[in-house]
């Protein structure tokens, strides 16, 4: 799997180098005069996407994942551009190929996001079971305390994930803790808040099984699906820009 990730990364780098080389090969002034509308269009979509994400992050408790949100914007803008090309007679086969690629990439991104949630729920379930059994092991003799059924554990694991979210971003979020607006790493705070709602009668909130490091999905899975999370978003924007050039 690691070799596949390296191959995908290499292909993306090669693609970017080809695009950059082609741009540098062209006359810069001529390139701008012929493509200024395309560049302005792409830049406007980026600005709108970032601005709306900023507003949503200040209004919503759990806005859509950042790169998923960017993927949605790229796909929506490409849909609009494709319809405009059809209306103005600028549509061509390449444009429809780009549209098909955008649709596939959006689907892959959604699959990855669902995988983020399912893996996090599985990790929480495993740790909640251990923490629940710890309470039973420490219960007084004669107590009728029993292990929670799998369905109840699953229900609480889903609730905790809704509060804490997932943490599959490869670069981690520790850099955000350096900003003065944050009082610590956001994911650490959200996990603390999630653990704090567990019923004390059935869980020891300070249990080693519920520590932040224990609630984190194993690094191998986190890096693999975090990489794909960013890769599909980046490719969707490359496809969107390609569609803009194809429909000039």
Beta strands, then each sheet from edge to edge (+ up, - down):
end
